[in-house]
């Protein structure tokens, strides 16, 4: 269950959805300090645990935001306080860049302090992440929005390797090369935007974006199963082997997202058909993290196999 309200839903709506999701059967909750709702979600976690679901039955993660890369401990302690927890199951570096942008800014917003990726700076952050594990504040650590070149450097120097990498992943953006690399190195892929994030912030939308839930292949499978096309996307993700993190504030959708993985699996032919509709359409391009003289958002993603500087 994701908890990013995409600037369209209030913290109250998101926290209420978490409570409903727990009642429906969700146990993994993906949080982040930058979402601005951890205090209210913490009240919900208190209700969930007080209502009879033991803490050890829950799997809760959060993320350090870009402006706290040099104060990971402080960021994690604040999240634990807000979420009313003694420990996190997983803590992630939200983006590999320490480039900050204010919440709700326009896609053209640029920080004068933004800089290209630095492995030295990232490892300074990662050493702090490792200390969280050693101190018992978190059980595992992971990354988000990484690329193969950046991950190769991290794996070469890390004392504690990431257990997961969160990445954009949906039928129109499958990232097969990165996916294979992660699996081969024992890193679990977690896919955000699993249905193509139709409610993502307007600043993240461009004219070239495609829509997964309108793809004829997805629509045809949904028609066979008698479900919404979004359910097909979630089925595909789970059967492929990644962990999708869908989000909704609607009761029916929360339950259908969970039921998607408990019944009516896709056939092998349908899995192959979906594998063939990859449009390489990245929706979350990250333009707001760009630095002066960067050529474009592509510089964030090392598309030619090298890290842009």
PyMOL commands that set and color helices and strands:
alter all, ss='L'
color gray80, all
select helices_A, chain A and resi 11-24+33-35+38-50+55-57+66-68+72-83+119-135+148-157+176-184+202-204+212-214+216-225+229-240+251-259+268-275+287-289+297-300
alter helices_A, ss='H'
color red, helices_A
select strands_A, chain A and resi 28-30+59-64+88-93+138-144+164-168+188-192+243-244
alter strands_A, ss='S'
color yellow, strands_A
deselect
rebuild
show_as cartoon
